[in-house]
Amino acid sequence: MALAAQRRWIMPKKAGDVPDGMPALVAQVLACRGLAVGEMAAFLAARPTEEGPPMLDLDRAVERLRRALAARERIVVYGDYDVDGIAGSAILVRAFRQLGFVVGAYIPNRYEEGYGLNATALRQLAADGAKVIVSVDCGITAVKEAALARELGVDLIVTDHHHPPAVLPDAYALVNPRRPGDPSIDKELAGAGVALVLAKRLLGDLAYSLRQDELVQLCALATVADVVPLRGGNRVLTRLGLEALNRAPILGVRALVERAGLKLGHVGAGEIGFVLGPRLNAAGRIDDAEDALRLLLTEDAEEATKLAESLELRNSERQELTRQVVAGARERAQERPDAWITIVADAEWPAGIVGLGASRLVEDYGRPAIVIAIDGNEGKGSCRSIVGVHIAEALDDCDDILVKHGGHAMAAGFSVSVDRIPDLIERLDAVVRERLRGERPVPTIRVDAEIAPEILTSKLALELATLEPCGAGNPRPYLLIRDVRVYDIRQVGADADHLRCKVTVGRFTFDAMAFRRGDHAEGMTEAGRVDAVVSIGTGLRGFVELELRDFGPVGTAAEMERLAGGGAPVLVG
């Protein structure tokens, strides 16, 4: 395969003034993220700020919960089956423990019940004596279920962060920062972040301070794993949570870290996103999420070890299923090469894996993607999107076709009758085309700066580490290096789908990895030298390591500049 860049490189604009004491490259990166000079220091510090006005219905929810506790009424926390819902549920259960109360916790089975609140579960919980049900990371679209709860004499408190529909459920309280008219400051909290706000209000400052370490580390797990932007309040919560996790992890997190082969003190957002998060998610993807919730709630070290082992095994199974689904989805996607949104469906694909397949299709084609698992007459779809297409709003435009739906700007899910899938494909293709104004999306990568070879050192890696936690909304910086030597190139991974090599930059040589680019090993070997966009990290031993985010033959950067019609990128050195 001929060597070629996979994305269009968007070259940066030069930053303005550099704040005193801040490395020039760090200031350049923050400027590319849209921060003004006066905002940069506060962003790096990531200290808690004033909380601002409470979310709508927050005080109403707290008042009802305190009344239920005083009357010894049965309370049930009802969470989603992903990391966000599981960790958010664990936050509330632990908060009630601090108050001296044991509450129920319920996580629906993805395959038997599907996402969110469902009528069968509500009836059973009510029959078991539940008087108050608190949803976590779900419920904002549960109009019928909220009406049923009222009929059953159950007060439903919804805590959620997903995109609100036009008609909101008539719940006892509806706590969601995205609600129209909500005055709260942090609009992009994860579901666990909303649960944490409720827990803090319920506990009060003193009781919350006694539990803060365990609650914020759970929130950090959810915030990173749910891929919400790591800016504003999310950045603060994640940094606090990572500090607590590395200093004093709860038993379940410690067991998970150790079984995954990580080292406490070195767990960052990347380790949550690529190691811990997938293991917690694996439970709900393969079967049910009960083991993951038990792991985050256990106070028994032996049980924690057993549960961590169980999740490790499920994650291995999940990886194999992912390979199968991704291969099948890629094959099906070729049937509609000119589509505006990739939509594929199959009865052989597990519903718990299709979201991972959708993510890979977005990487492949640079356009929104949906992968649908068919079960009988119903299809369960998982969506991933791109900047410019708010996928939850796009699904709103298909409300008459779908059974139910919900989600965020970049990720969503739905249920649809199999016989309506052709209608959905036609409708969404038109909706996405309209939202993109008829301009075909092109996979892109935004370069933060070009760096001079001589500055690529461990000192530079430490400077860039001040930008952590990095993730959605604040990715690791993408840096351009030109005309560098590459050698010792080999394919790695279970399917030889990754590429590992050595990169010589100036006087130094670094280990480098390119994920899902194993098929370019031959082309890179023939070229011998490349232009590359890289991100920089340090391994456990403190050595600088590179991730090749994209690369092409020498001259690729100049061609990207020509296509953009601009000047040379910002050189920092």
Secondary structure as GFF3:
##gff-version 3
##sequence-region A 1 573
A	DSSP	beta_strand	8	10	.	.	.	ID=ss1
A	DSSP	alpha_helix	24	32	.	.	.	ID=ss2
A	DSSP	alpha_helix	37	45	.	.	.	ID=ss3
A	DSSP	alpha_helix	58	70	.	.	.	ID=ss4
A	DSSP	beta_strand	74	79	.	.	.	ID=ss5
A	DSSP	alpha_helix	83	98	.	.	.	ID=ss6
A	DSSP	beta_strand	104	106	.	.	.	ID=ss7
A	DSSP	alpha_helix	119	127	.	.	.	ID=ss8
A	DSSP	beta_strand	130	136	.	.	.	ID=ss9
A	DSSP	alpha_helix	143	151	.	.	.	ID=ss10
A	DSSP	beta_strand	155	159	.	.	.	ID=ss11
A	DSSP	beta_strand	173	175	.	.	.	ID=ss12
A	DSSP	alpha_helix	191	225	.	.	.	ID=ss13
A	DSSP	alpha_helix	233	247	.	.	.	ID=ss14
A	DSSP	alpha_helix	251	259	.	.	.	ID=ss15
A	DSSP	alpha_helix	269	271	.	.	.	ID=ss16
A	DSSP	pi_helix	272	276	.	.	.	ID=ss17
A	DSSP	alpha_helix	277	286	.	.	.	ID=ss18
A	DSSP	alpha_helix	290	297	.	.	.	ID=ss19
A	DSSP	alpha_helix	301	333	.	.	.	ID=ss20
A	DSSP	beta_strand	342	346	.	.	.	ID=ss21
A	DSSP	alpha_helix	354	365	.	.	.	ID=ss22
A	DSSP	beta_strand	369	375	.	.	.	ID=ss23
A	DSSP	beta_strand	378	384	.	.	.	ID=ss24
A	DSSP	alpha_helix	391	396	.	.	.	ID=ss25
A	DSSP	beta_strand	404	407	.	.	.	ID=ss26
A	DSSP	beta_strand	411	417	.	.	.	ID=ss27
A	DSSP	three_ten_helix	418	420	.	.	.	ID=ss28
A	DSSP	alpha_helix	421	435	.	.	.	ID=ss29
A	DSSP	beta_strand	444	446	.	.	.	ID=ss30
A	DSSP	beta_strand	449	451	.	.	.	ID=ss31
A	DSSP	three_ten_helix	453	455	.	.	.	ID=ss32
A	DSSP	alpha_helix	458	464	.	.	.	ID=ss33
A	DSSP	three_ten_helix	465	467	.	.	.	ID=ss34
A	DSSP	beta_strand	479	492	.	.	.	ID=ss35
A	DSSP	beta_strand	498	505	.	.	.	ID=ss36
A	DSSP	beta_strand	508	514	.	.	.	ID=ss37
A	DSSP	three_ten_helix	518	520	.	.	.	ID=ss38
A	DSSP	alpha_helix	521	527	.	.	.	ID=ss39
A	DSSP	beta_strand	529	538	.	.	.	ID=ss40
A	DSSP	beta_strand	544	553	.	.	.	ID=ss41
A	DSSP	alpha_helix	556	564	.	.	.	ID=ss42
A	DSSP	beta_strand	571	572	.	.	.	ID=ss43
###
